[in-house]
């Protein structure tokens, strides 16, 4: 980095004073999209970034509009004329007065570029601002830069401690009242009662058969057998009916809870204070509405139903063991105590780490959203690698948190299983020491229940999962507890209020934050009815703060009365609905043009067209195929900045109010559009009170009075003649005014921070993974039909397969050997069976315990490894998606809502699905092995339940297709809802000023209802998948018992309980793991397809814009056609820009070109000025030079390095310094020496 150049750039961009008064100097954080900077500061820092780059060609898109007149004059003179005198500079501007002496000035008119002769008429009749001397305070600047203290960003709020008792209460109250909740829970208790009755009855039946001497006759035996079959069938039927009914009711209950939580959060967000939105990046808020709401919708209901069923199974297991062997009460109590201690140690860390993981994910979404807004600037500076590295760093922080969460989670699971296995051994060996007679059926039932001891670990696991998912409920609930805007004042003003528009500011003092500096201090002034008031002052003087106070966007001391009504005595909505505003940054929302103009459908088409005709937009819009029903792209991308401003003016006209505010509304439009807006305001708002904030002095010169602000205080409030004289005479003093930027960035909670995280493992680093995936994907794109799944298999398939190759044989082996040892052990307890001695029984019992423990060890190794592999794939895919975003043209295909959904829900499927996918093929193989074992080792009748397994597999195939379809439908509905939320968060200030909170809330609620309908279908399909094991296992055993009864096979314990153990194992593979695997695989396929569709989408050659040409011309100027220049353009080209016969359309279906036959050249040492009406294509011309827009005809030849300052300044969330350097390293010691020497030179 060139330190001298950096300091010089700060100077010529008039930033020295601004940096000197900031606490952290150029280390001050700019906030999301420069939220902590004023409009003028953003424009100058954006210009400084462009100027600092060592380029040959500088494209400056209207950098002077957002700064004060004297600052604009200084920047034009010192920066553009002097500092860039040897460079090729193309300046798009509306400030024609600065270009009157330049030899090459062009006008864009109806798509044609025409050269203007120098003319006296070119100089607009505006107030001439005296040249001022820029007084440097280099020493102060040096001191501010020398301050090594670093500001900190506002941390995302995280709940601390164990607040989950409250969160469960919140969730259940959202689902219904206490009676509904109790009925739902009781239905699951009834399910478990039915299942336990079946188990006990089967044990009793076995005991009856073993005690065959009780049957005196064959008819008596048959009668008892028939009765047992009837009772068994009735119990099974009750179980099926109750299970289906309870599941259906529970899913609906959860959907009601989810809908209510979302709506409550939405209402609180929309009603939150502006301070909240200033402190919270949009990515953080959208994370709650995407990832967290997604968890509440889909993960919480599933986790909750599994927790309820599993804990009821666990309770039933212990009760059964106690009944069979009451001596096990003490070991069971000890086991539960140890597990409780483990839970007390692990769960808080696990929960807090999950919270940290959720917080670190928000920064990824914020960075993505910020990058999408600045793609043109990023590519113009070739800063893609810098932004990629920052994205990778955010991912690495998240990966470190997520991997630590996995480690804590699996350590807890392993130690719980270890203790549980010891308990299994104690129970098995305890039966050897029972002296009293024990019925073999009871022992068999106890052992079968005992082999479900893994339910302890599974229960703790799913409880941990549920608490993990409930952090999303907690995070949603956090936003339902936001402090709303002050709703002081219960009075309702008359419908006709205000009738005059008289405003009185009385001793107004205001802060943006409670501990921040005053932005307004003791401000008092009166505005009479119908007066036109202009507000001026340098950057940071408090002009926009006056508007914020008027609209009650922030709390303030003092009073503001409008027609004798105190604004604090009425609600903010009543106040804001009576004031119209035309904001500096025009905001258009996703939807139709009609809805953007008339949200409440209060006006018919004729009224809308009449208003559009008043601002000269009717002809342009009437040519569009859909007219008023034209869809507005995200951010209003299909309209120019000037056209968007005119549409905002139409909004204000349609409101028909007595008070109108213009907040620098004409700062970024050309003089003709400015004149049109001013003329329209004078005509349409003649009887209204109009408050105008402006940088252009001519904009406010026809005001009745001008309010001059300085550091939040009123300096003058008088007629333009006297007020402006004082303002200009004090212009030198204005440069030295010190104003404080509110420091609202504070540290977050200290309980668990990023400092507690170690860095990611080398194999988990985002950049390394993304580089590998990107190279492989680039090769794959050469294929006729690229496949993301094929690429992922080539990169990660070997590791993925290795886990299965090791795990599956061991798992199948342990699964088959346990029934053999159980059969031998039960023969020891069977009367008249003497082939198993006590010594052999000890051996079989020991091997049974070992097989159980070894299987658990292998299982944990497998799950941890594939969970980490899923994380790696997710990280690689997220980074690849981000890199694709940086290459994609701005506009179509880059909707923030869709991309956040891709990262938060689709890419996240790898974490969830990868550990389960192998069970899709393991289950059928396990079924085959089990069937062979049942047939050849147990009895052929034991295979009767296999038919149910086969049918269930077919049903799983059907469900997988159903789930895939539902998943796609849900994703589309979620995309749309997140897009609406992004519009709301991005335009919240405008929404509040227009009092549009309720209509936008209803719009999201409607989208939410449609989304919930699809989620309900998806959750029912998933719940059916998960609830099937509750009764299908019993159906399989029922069929085996029925078959054995029909063919006369005695129901001995060695038959019944071995069959039950085998079907329990099959239940885990087929009815537990397989449904999860099928569901996850189906949803993963959809997610991979969505990611793949985005990755293969072609780079848009042009945006679907609808800009049309205006007929405005510069009066009394002679136009020279540029066509004659084309012959010389191709000859002897040096460094510069050369365009030949360029024709551009945003939409090829339109008949009119935006640029029509443009021939143009600019070389080193030339300053080229380009002017034109709003929507004339000035920015499009620069976009064409930057190759962001591809012409339909002509050639572009850009020779040299290009730098670019956009019309809408873009920033990434970092310091001012890093935004200017944009990736360049800085030697601070030498930099301070340069600043110090510069200070001495000025002394």
C-alpha angles and dihedrals in degrees: 000000000000104000095190090052092050092054092045091051090052088053100047091046090056093241100126095091094045093052092046093060096045115096093229098031113210088350090072113123112243095207125221108334090349093301091158094055132077120242092257093050092050091052093049095045090049089051091047090054090053094045094046092060112094097237139147098216124045119195109194115187107201098310095165101060098081098052133075118273096251092046090049090051090050094048092047092050101039101030110028100030102033109021095043096035093121095044134084105255125185109189121191108194147149091209095096094168091074093055100050093104097041116110097218116051122154135191126207109216125168091341094307123113111221129181118232125220115227108268136172088226089065091075107088120227096251134137109279113232116213118245109257132204113244105228112205125210096193095158091055089046090050091053092049091050091045090061103103094191109121124216118229130222120242105267120228112259114253126186114238133210126010106324096148097108087063093044093054088050090051092050096047092046089052090054096051145297124309093266093057091047093050092049091051092050093045090054089060091048087054090053091054092046090055092048093048092048089055091052094049093045092052090051090050091050091053090051090052091053093046089053092054092155088079090070107084096178138023091240090055090050092050092047092053091045091052092048091050091051091051093048091045091050093048093051091049092050091051090051093053095047096045092046094052093045094047093048093051092049093046095052091051090047091054093047090054089051092049093048093048094048092050094047092047091051091046093052092049093047094051090046094046122115122264088244088066092054091046090054098042121062116227091245090060092052094043089051088064091050095045114029099023097041088046089056092048090049100047115006102043097054091048094046091045096052091047091049092051094047094043096049091048089051090050093051090048090050094054093044090053092050091048091052092050095042118010090187087075092072093089097047089045092052090049091049092051091046092053092046089049090053090049090050092049090052101041106031099065092050090044092050095046092047089052089052090051090048090055092049094050090051091059091064089058092057092044091052091048093051092047092050093051090057093053104039095125093051092044093053094042089058093040085235096143092111092051092052091043090054091050091049090049090051090053089050092048091054090050092046091052090053093044095047091049088051090052091049093051091045096051094043089056092047093049096051091046090053091047093055091043091055090054088052090052090055092049093052095046094049092042091071090063090065100048106110099189122081112280119195111234092227090060092049091049092050091048092050093047090051090045092058087063088067087112083075086081092061091037091050091050089045096051090040087056089046090050092050088048090053091043088062083074089055087048092050091047090048090051088064092047087063096054117134106255125221112282106277094192116156124051096202122110116214120228115271090245093053124151098037097166110021098231112162129192123188107197118191095321117187119174141178128190090217132023094247097033128103123272113270090185121032124192094326115181131170141132129231116198123219113284095007121145108224126191121201119202137168139126123285111300094016092126103260096134090040088065088058092046090054092047091053092041092236088147133026116260142178119243127033140281116201125192114194089344092307116120108231089220092059093067132052120271091243093055090048098047095044088064096054127067123208135192103200128213091239106045114220125207120182131218109270137061125330089241092059091047090057101034111025095171097044090240097141133057124229094265092058092048093049090047091054091047090050090055090061094041095248099112096088093049096047096041089061091060114100093236099034110191090003092062109134116242112225120226109295092005091282093163093065131062121244092255093049091050089052091052090050089053088052089054089053090054092048092053093052092069096207134152098235124057126182124198110193102195086308094162098043094105101035131088123260094258093052088045089053090047092051092047093048091048091050092049090050102039099034098039093127094039133092106247124196114193125191111193146159093202107081093206088061091066101030093098092052120117090233137006124217113209115201129194124180091340094309131108110250099172137356111184146107115311095255097058097029096050092046090057091044093053095043089055094047093107090052090049090065090062096046111127117215129173124235107217110250101218095154108107136169119265133225115317098209097097119002138168088263087071091059124088117219120269120276114265090250090053098053111128097220094051093048093044094049091055093046094045093053091049092046093051088056091046092053088065089069120092092243111023117208124201090196091058091051093049091050091051092052103036103015096097094054090042092052094044092064091052094046091055099037104043102057091046093046093049091045094052091043092055098041096055095065089051093054091043091053091052092047093051091051087062090061096041114103116245091017108116103160094095115067126201091256091053090046090056090051093049091048092051093048090048091056093045093051090051093050096044091051090054093051092052091047094054092048090051096048095046093048096049093043089057090046090052089053091052092051091047092050092049093048094047091052091047090051090051092049089051089052090056090055097044122095115253114264127023114057095017101088108155093220093054094047094047088051089051091053100037102040111012100042089040089064089080091065092052102036106041098072090051104042096085090061088069089075098022092063096059091046090048089050091053092049092047093048092052090048092048093048100044103028106031111023138296091247088062089073093065092098092056090085088065089051092053092048090048091054090053089048090051090055090053092046092049090058090045092050092048091052092046091047092055092048092049092048092053092048091047092049090055094048093048089049089055091048091050089053091050096047093045094048100032095124092054090045091054093046090053092043089236097141096111097047092049090045089053090048091055091043091056090050089047093053091054090047092049090053090058093042090052091057091046093048092048090054092047093045091051087053092053099039096051093086089063092074108007092072089054091046090054093050090044091056092048092050091046092050092048091050093050095051094041100250107155115242096237121168091246088060104037100043096040088052089047092050092049092048089047088057090046088048090059092048100038106025101031111026097028096054090048091046093047092047094047093044092050092050092042090055090054091047093048089049092051092048091045092050089054094047094049094044108117119247104263111251091203140001123251093247127153102205113152132188127266121218093223117133135184104256121244094004123131114232121217117198113234095208091096091062093064097084094062097041096082094050124091097346117195131179108319146073124302124184122180125192093331117187120181134184127179090205120026090210090067118092096214123077121222090210115026121193095328116184113183142152134186125182139186115298094023127119110205119193120202123190134170145138122291109284092019092123103258094135089040089058090055090045088053092052088050087050091237087125122044116216119229088222139013136040135276122204116182113179116188140020114313128212125188140198111194126220090235105048114231128204137178120220102272140087127308089248095055091045089056096041090043096197101336117127119241130211101213097191094054090040091056089049090053092048091047094049090047089054092052091050090057094049 
